[in-house]
């Protein structure tokens, strides 16, 4: 009798232990599912504009500063407006091609620029590659070639004077983050650095450098 009671009591303890473990497992599984679901909902949506064969249109605007080698002034904090329009085409989920047009305006008030109210506009087409990285921040990188003319404007004794130096091949790099606003619509802030080469009317070749901080809207049809 005592042995049977002991067996029954032991079985009851085993069943209670298994029931408790089963309840704990169910609670843990439910917690993991809820956490995964919350992570999926709360995590930034991936930028899917580089699905193979997909096109994207990007419009950007912001401000730029820069320098032009002959002025001897270096990079100065005399900003001007910056804008660009880009078309992109996805090769893979991460890598795509882009082409576009940009114009970066910057001023100069030191060294040779002093007293001339001088400004420059680096403008022209660009082409290159775009890399879209993975979650959670979805950063992007862009690099390529520029063919920018450089418009120069300054004040002289006869009034406002302008001159354009013809562009030669230059380089650009840009980087930023992607936030998905709506299906097919992304907010893409970034920073842009360009180095261009130009030839003036006398045949002299000089370099210009600009950097821009801008904000873009990217539409993926």
C-alpha positions in Angstrom: 0.0 0.0 0.0 2.7 2.4 1.0 4.7 1.5 -2.2 1.6 2.2 -4.4 1.0 5.5 -2.7 4.6 6.5 -3.2 4.5 5.6 -6.9 1.3 7.5 -7.3 2.7 10.5 -5.5 5.9 10.3 -7.6 3.8 10.2 -10.8 1.8 13.2 -9.8 5.0 15.2 -9.1 6.4 14.2 -12.6 3.1 15.2 -14.3 3.2 18.5 -12.4 6.8 19.1 -13.4 6.1 18.2 -17.0 3.0 20.4 -17.0 5.0 23.3 -15.5 7.8 22.9 -18.1 5.2 22.7 -20.9 3.6 25.9 -19.7 7.0 27.6 -19.4 7.9 26.4 -22.9 4.6 27.7 -24.3 5.2 31.0 -22.6 8.7 31.3 -24.0 7.6 30.4 -27.5 4.8 32.9 -27.4 7.2 35.5 -26.1 9.7 34.8 -28.9 7.0 35.0 -31.6 5.7 38.3 -30.2 9.2 39.7 -30.0 9.9 38.6 -33.6 6.7 40.1 -34.7 7.4 43.4 -32.9 10.9 43.5 -34.4 9.5 43.0 -37.9 7.0 45.8 -37.4 9.3 48.3 -35.7 12.4 47.7 -37.7 12.9 50.2 -40.6 11.6 48.8 -43.9 14.4 47.7 -46.2 15.1 49.8 -49.3 13.9 47.6 -52.1 14.7 50.1 -54.9 17.5 47.9 -56.2 15.5 44.8 -56.9 17.1 43.5 -60.1 15.6 45.4 -63.1 13.8 48.0 -60.9 14.1 51.7 -61.7 14.2 54.6 -59.1 14.0 58.3 -59.4 15.7 60.5 -56.8 15.5 64.3 -56.3 17.9 65.9 -53.8 18.4 69.4 -52.4 20.6 71.0 -49.8 23.6 73.2 -49.4 27.3 73.1 -50.5 30.6 74.6 -49.8 33.8 74.3 -51.9 37.0 75.7 -53.2 38.6 76.5 -56.6 42.4 76.0 -56.9 43.4 79.3 -58.6 41.8 81.4 -55.8 44.2 80.1 -53.2 41.5 80.3 -50.6 41.0 76.7 -49.7 37.7 75.2 -48.5 35.6 78.0 -47.0 32.2 78.1 -45.1 30.5 80.2 -47.7 27.5 78.0 -48.7 25.3 78.0 -51.7 22.3 75.9 -52.9 22.9 72.3 -54.1 20.5 70.1 -56.0 20.6 66.9 -58.1 18.3 64.5 -60.0 19.2 60.9 -60.3 17.9 57.8 -62.1 18.9 54.4 -60.8 18.6 50.8 -62.1 19.1 47.7 -59.9 21.5 45.0 -61.0 21.2 43.0 -57.7 19.4 43.5 -54.4 22.5 45.5 -53.2 24.1 46.9 -56.3 22.8 49.3 -58.9 23.8 51.8 -61.5 22.9 55.5 -61.5 23.1 58.5 -63.8 22.0 62.1 -63.2 22.6 65.8 -63.2 23.8 68.0 -60.3 24.6 71.6 -59.6 26.6 72.7 -56.5 27.0 76.4 -55.7 29.6 77.7 -53.3 31.2 81.0 -52.5 34.7 82.4 -51.7 35.6 85.5 -49.7 39.3 85.1 -48.9 42.7 85.3 -50.7 42.2 86.2 -54.3 38.4 86.3 -53.8 38.5 89.1 -51.3 36.5 92.1 -52.4 35.1 90.5 -55.6 31.9 88.8 -54.2 32.9 85.7 -56.0 30.8 82.6 -56.4 31.1 79.3 -58.3 28.6 76.7 -59.7 29.9 73.2 -60.5 27.3 71.6 -62.7 27.0 68.7 -65.1 26.2 65.0 -65.5 27.3 62.1 -63.4 27.3 58.3 -63.7 28.3 55.5 -61.3 27.3 52.7 -59.0 25.1 52.6 -55.9 25.4 50.2 -53.0 22.4 49.6 -50.7 23.4 47.8 -47.5 21.2 45.8 -45.2 19.0 46.5 -42.1 18.6 48.0 -39.6 20.0 51.4 -40.7 19.9 50.7 -44.4 22.9 52.9 -45.3 23.7 53.6 -49.0 26.9 54.4 -50.8 27.4 56.0 -54.2 30.6 56.5 -56.3 31.2 57.5 -59.8 32.4 60.0 -62.4 31.5 63.7 -62.9 31.8 65.9 -66.0 31.2 69.3 -64.4 31.6 72.7 -66.0 32.5 75.4 -63.5 30.7 78.8 -63.8 32.6 81.6 -62.1 31.0 85.0 -61.2 32.6 88.0 -59.6 32.2 91.8 -59.4 34.7 93.9 -61.4 35.0 97.6 -62.2 32.7 97.1 -65.2 30.1 95.2 -63.1 29.2 91.6 -62.7 31.4 89.3 -64.8 31.0 85.6 -65.5 33.2 82.9 -67.1 32.8 79.2 -67.6 35.6 76.7 -67.4 34.9 73.5 -69.5 34.7 70.3 -67.5 37.0 67.3 -67.6 36.4 64.0 -65.8 36.2 64.2 -62.0 35.2 61.9 -59.1 32.3 61.9 -56.7 31.4 59.8 -53.6 28.3 60.1 -51.5 26.8 58.2 -48.5 23.7 58.4 -46.3 20.8 56.5 -44.8 17.4 55.3 -46.1 14.0 55.6 -44.3 11.0 54.1 -45.9 8.0 56.5 -45.7 5.5 54.7 -47.8 5.5 51.7 -50.2 7.8 52.8 -53.0 8.8 56.1 -51.3 12.0 56.6 -49.3 13.6 59.5 -47.5 17.4 59.5 -48.2 19.6 62.1 -46.4 23.3 62.1 -47.2 26.6 63.9 -47.7 28.2 64.3 -51.1 31.9 65.0 -52.0 33.1 65.9 -55.5 36.5 66.6 -57.1 36.3 68.1 -60.6 38.8 69.2 -63.2 38.3 72.1 -65.5 40.1 73.9 -68.4 39.7 77.7 -68.7 39.8 79.8 -71.9 43.6 80.1 -71.7 43.9 76.3 -71.7 45.0 76.0 -68.0 43.7 73.0 -66.1 42.6 73.5 -62.5 40.7 71.5 -59.9 37.6 72.3 -57.8 36.4 70.6 -54.7 32.9 70.7 -53.2 31.0 69.0 -50.4 27.3 69.1 -49.9 24.8 68.1 -47.2 21.4 67.3 -48.7 18.1 65.5 -48.4 16.5 63.4 -51.1 13.2 61.8 -51.9 13.5 58.5 -53.8 10.5 57.1 -55.7 10.5 53.5 -56.8 7.6 52.9 -59.3 
